[in-house]
Amino acid sequence: MKRSLFILFSVFFLLGFTYKETGDPTPREVLEKMIGTAMNLKTVRYEMKISERVNNKMLDAGSRVKLNVSPRKIYLKIPKIEAELLWVQGWNDGDALVNPNAFPYINLNLDPYGYFLRKDQHHTINELGFTYMASLLAGSMKEAGEKFDAYCTYTSEKWNGHDCYKVVVDNAEFKHYNYIAKQGETVVSIARKLFISEFMLIENNPGLDYYTKLKAGKKLSVPTYYSKKMVMYIDKQLSLPVNIKIYDDKGLFESYEYVTIVVNPKFAEDEFSTKYKDYNF
């Protein structure tokens, strides 16, 4: 039933969210408009700074991303080490083509969900862009119902030159509870069903991995929501987040800062291929 409600909710946005401004919007309206914008993106290009907690340490990274939403096409570059990644739906047997710009100095074909591309990462390349975040938020709002409005506030503030809504979701009901795995479930399927972080499940349940089906009846410690507290700066003109900070009961869990965002850019015909002039595959 929960999944059915979420699908209907997502379809609502995919068909086109209509926002009518009547004075100051409510926090829910600010977030719903952002979700609608994210769900309707066709293409996007951005540069971001990433900070994620792994083994109780914050690991920093940065990336430049080009994304075509449907069919899904991804080009990613890590400027610090000049590594590149290319993934195109229906191409290369589903693997990502990676130029590590380091030993062994050859292009590698890597599973986007495999160990090497998941190691010390909260998310896979399939969660790049804004749709995944918007889906999680939409699901959480739907699950919380009217209670969501009680712990969601916003103010108008500037961030890095952007006129923003600073939205704070302070969830007093965040806690961990025991979840009993069902036959055939995995960490990823449970996380998707409950709109929570799969990395948080791994972190809070030592010995689990992303890949193995769980034994029916296995007890897991599971958070009630994706975050205990979320702070999000939403650009008023773009209606997209330019800064997201996620906290759990241990503190800062992950942070994403979008240095630049270009909405619906027109990409060259070969821009998601190894032949593109600016790439080094």
C-alpha positions as CSV (number, residue, x, y, z in Angstrom):
1,M,0.0,0.0,0.0
2,K,2.8,2.4,0.9
3,R,4.5,1.8,-2.5
4,S,1.3,2.3,-4.3
5,L,0.8,5.7,-2.6
6,F,4.3,6.7,-3.5
7,I,3.9,5.7,-7.1
8,L,0.7,7.8,-7.4
9,F,2.5,10.7,-5.7
10,S,5.4,10.5,-8.0
11,V,3.2,10.3,-11.1
12,F,1.5,13.4,-9.9
13,F,4.7,15.4,-10.1
14,L,6.0,13.7,-13.3
15,L,2.8,14.8,-15.0
16,G,3.6,18.4,-14.1
17,F,3.3,20.2,-10.7
18,T,1.3,23.5,-10.8
19,Y,2.3,26.0,-8.1
20,K,0.2,29.0,-7.5
21,E,1.8,31.6,-5.3
22,T,-0.7,33.4,-3.0
23,G,1.4,35.5,-0.7
24,D,4.2,33.7,1.3
25,P,4.3,30.0,0.5
26,T,4.2,27.5,3.3
27,P,7.2,25.3,4.0
28,R,5.4,22.4,2.4
29,E,4.6,24.4,-0.7
30,V,8.3,25.4,-1.1
31,L,9.3,21.8,-0.9
32,E,6.5,20.6,-3.2
33,K,7.5,23.2,-5.8
34,M,11.2,22.0,-5.6
35,I,10.1,18.4,-5.9
36,G,8.0,19.2,-9.0
37,T,11.0,21.1,-10.6
38,A,13.3,18.2,-9.9
39,M,11.0,15.6,-11.2
40,N,10.5,17.5,-14.5
41,L,14.2,18.1,-15.4
42,K,15.2,16.8,-18.8
43,T,18.9,17.5,-18.6
44,V,21.1,19.2,-16.0
45,R,24.8,20.1,-15.6
46,Y,26.3,20.9,-12.2
47,E,29.5,21.0,-10.1
48,M,29.2,19.9,-6.5
49,K,31.2,19.5,-3.3
50,I,30.5,16.4,-1.3
51,S,31.1,15.5,2.3
52,E,29.9,12.1,3.7
53,R,30.5,10.4,7.0
54,V,32.3,7.1,6.6
55,N,33.6,5.1,9.6
56,N,33.0,8.2,11.8
57,K,35.1,10.5,9.6
58,M,33.8,13.1,7.1
59,L,35.3,12.3,3.6
60,D,35.4,15.2,1.2
61,A,35.1,15.0,-2.6
62,G,34.0,17.0,-5.6
63,S,32.6,16.2,-9.0
64,R,31.3,17.8,-12.2
65,V,28.2,16.1,-13.6
66,K,26.3,16.1,-16.9
67,L,23.1,14.2,-16.8
68,N,20.4,13.3,-19.4
69,V,17.4,12.0,-17.5
70,S,15.7,9.8,-20.0
71,P,17.2,7.8,-21.5
72,R,19.6,8.0,-18.6
73,K,23.1,9.2,-19.6
74,I,25.8,10.3,-17.2
75,Y,29.2,11.9,-17.6
76,L,31.1,12.5,-14.3
77,K,34.5,14.0,-13.7
78,I,36.5,14.3,-10.5
79,P,38.6,17.5,-11.1
80,K,41.0,16.8,-8.2
81,I,42.4,13.6,-9.8
82,E,41.1,14.2,-13.4
83,A,39.2,10.8,-13.3
84,E,36.3,10.4,-15.7
85,L,33.2,8.1,-15.8
86,L,30.7,7.5,-18.6
87,W,27.5,5.5,-18.2
88,V,24.7,5.3,-20.8
89,Q,21.5,3.3,-20.5
90,G,21.6,0.2,-22.7
91,W,25.4,0.5,-23.4
92,N,28.5,-1.3,-22.4
93,D,26.6,-4.2,-20.8
94,G,25.4,-1.9,-18.1
95,D,28.9,-1.1,-16.9
96,A,30.3,2.3,-16.4
97,L,33.4,3.2,-18.4
98,V,36.0,4.7,-16.0
99,N,39.2,6.5,-16.9
100,P,40.9,6.5,-13.4
101,N,43.8,8.7,-14.6
102,A,46.0,6.5,-12.4
103,F,47.3,2.9,-12.2
104,P,46.6,0.7,-14.2
105,Y,46.3,3.6,-16.7
106,I,43.7,1.9,-18.8
107,N,39.9,2.3,-19.1
108,L,38.0,0.1,-16.7
109,N,34.5,-1.4,-17.1
110,L,32.9,-1.3,-13.6
111,D,29.5,-2.3,-12.3
112,P,27.8,0.9,-11.0
113,Y,26.6,-1.2,-8.0
114,G,29.8,-3.1,-7.5
115,Y,32.4,-2.8,-4.7
116,F,34.8,-0.4,-6.5
117,L,32.2,2.2,-7.3
118,R,30.4,1.8,-4.0
119,K,33.3,1.8,-1.6
120,D,33.1,4.6,0.9
121,Q,30.2,6.2,-1.0
122,H,26.7,6.9,0.4
123,H,25.2,6.7,-3.1
124,T,25.7,5.1,-6.5
125,I,26.0,7.0,-9.7
126,N,22.3,6.1,-10.3
127,E,21.3,8.6,-7.6
128,L,23.1,11.5,-9.3
129,G,20.9,14.5,-10.1
130,F,17.9,15.7,-8.2
131,T,15.3,13.0,-8.9
132,Y,16.4,10.6,-6.2
133,M,16.5,13.2,-3.5
134,A,13.1,14.6,-4.5
135,S,11.6,11.0,-4.5
136,L,12.9,10.4,-1.0
137,L,11.6,13.7,0.3
138,A,8.2,13.2,-1.4
139,G,8.0,9.7,0.1
140,S,8.9,11.0,3.6
141,M,6.3,13.8,3.3
142,K,3.7,11.4,2.3
143,E,4.5,9.0,5.1
144,A,4.5,11.7,7.7
145,G,1.3,13.3,6.5
146,E,0.2,16.4,8.5
147,K,2.9,15.8,11.1
148,F,5.5,16.9,8.6
149,D,4.3,20.5,8.8
150,A,4.9,20.6,12.5
151,Y,8.6,20.2,12.3
152,C,9.3,22.1,9.0
153,T,10.1,25.8,8.9
154,Y,11.9,28.2,6.6
155,T,13.4,31.7,6.4
156,S,14.6,33.7,3.4
157,E,18.4,33.8,3.4
158,K,21.3,34.2,1.0
159,W,23.8,31.4,0.4
160,N,26.8,31.8,-1.9
161,G,25.1,34.6,-3.8
162,H,21.8,32.8,-4.2
163,D,18.5,34.1,-2.9
164,C,17.2,31.1,-1.1
165,Y,14.6,29.6,1.1
166,K,16.4,28.0,4.0
167,V,14.2,25.1,4.9
168,V,14.8,23.2,8.2
169,V,13.1,19.9,8.8
170,D,13.8,19.1,12.5
171,N,12.3,15.6,13.0
172,A,11.6,15.0,16.7
173,E,10.3,11.6,15.9
174,F,13.5,10.3,14.4
175,K,14.6,7.1,16.2
176,H,15.8,3.5,15.4
177,Y,13.5,0.5,15.7
178,N,13.8,-3.2,14.9
179,Y,12.8,-4.3,11.4
180,I,12.4,-7.9,10.6
181,A,13.6,-8.8,7.1
182,K,11.3,-10.6,4.7
183,Q,12.2,-13.3,2.3
184,G,14.3,-12.0,-0.6
185,E,14.8,-8.5,0.8
186,T,18.2,-6.8,0.6
187,V,19.6,-3.7,2.3
188,V,18.8,-1.7,-0.9
189,S,15.2,-2.9,-1.3
190,I,14.5,-2.2,2.4
191,A,16.0,1.3,2.1
192,R,13.9,2.1,-1.1
193,K,10.7,0.7,0.5
194,L,11.1,2.8,3.7
195,F,12.6,5.9,2.1
196,I,15.8,5.7,4.2
197,S,19.5,5.6,3.5
198,E,21.0,2.3,2.6
199,F,24.4,3.5,3.8
200,M,22.9,4.3,7.2
201,L,21.6,0.7,7.3
202,I,25.1,-0.7,6.6
203,E,26.6,1.7,9.2
204,N,24.1,0.7,11.9
205,N,24.1,-3.0,11.2
206,P,27.7,-4.3,11.1
207,G,28.2,-7.4,8.9
208,L,25.7,-6.4,6.3
209,D,26.5,-5.7,2.7
210,Y,24.6,-4.2,-0.2
211,Y,24.5,-7.4,-2.3
212,T,23.4,-10.4,-0.3
213,K,19.8,-11.3,0.2
214,L,18.9,-11.2,3.8
215,K,17.7,-14.2,5.7
216,A,14.0,-14.0,6.4
217,G,13.5,-13.1,10.0
218,K,16.8,-11.2,10.4
219,K,16.5,-8.3,12.8
220,L,17.8,-4.9,11.6
221,S,18.2,-1.6,13.4
222,V,16.3,0.8,11.1
223,P,15.7,4.6,11.3
224,T,12.2,5.9,11.1
225,Y,13.1,8.6,8.5
226,Y,16.0,9.4,6.2
227,S,17.2,12.1,8.6
228,K,16.8,13.5,12.1
229,K,17.4,17.0,10.8
230,M,17.7,18.4,7.3
231,V,18.8,21.9,6.3
232,M,18.3,22.8,2.7
233,Y,18.9,26.1,0.9
234,I,16.6,26.2,-2.1
235,D,17.4,28.7,-4.8
236,K,14.2,30.8,-5.3
237,Q,14.7,31.3,-9.0
238,L,15.8,27.7,-9.9
239,S,13.6,26.1,-7.3
240,L,16.3,23.6,-6.7
241,P,18.6,23.0,-3.7
242,V,22.0,24.5,-3.8
243,N,23.0,23.3,-0.3
244,I,21.8,20.2,1.6
245,K,22.9,19.0,5.0
246,I,21.6,15.8,6.5
247,Y,21.9,14.9,10.2
248,D,21.2,11.8,12.1
249,D,21.4,11.1,15.9
250,K,25.2,11.1,15.6
251,G,25.6,14.4,13.9
252,L,26.3,15.5,10.4
253,F,25.7,12.5,8.1
254,E,26.2,14.0,4.6
255,S,26.5,17.4,2.9
256,Y,26.1,18.4,-0.7
257,E,26.9,21.9,-2.0
258,Y,26.0,22.7,-5.6
259,V,28.6,25.3,-6.8
260,T,26.9,25.7,-10.2
261,I,23.7,24.4,-11.7
262,V,22.6,24.7,-15.3
263,V,19.0,23.6,-15.9
264,N,18.0,21.8,-19.1
265,P,21.2,22.5,-21.1
266,K,21.4,21.3,-24.7
267,F,24.1,18.7,-25.0
268,A,26.0,18.0,-28.2
269,E,25.0,14.8,-30.0
270,D,28.2,13.0,-29.0
271,E,28.5,14.5,-25.5
272,F,27.7,11.1,-23.8
273,S,30.2,9.1,-25.9
274,T,33.9,8.4,-25.7
275,K,34.4,10.4,-28.9
276,Y,33.6,13.8,-27.4
277,K,36.4,16.2,-27.9
278,D,36.8,17.2,-24.2
279,Y,37.1,13.6,-22.8
280,N,40.2,11.4,-22.4
281,F,38.8,7.9,-22.5
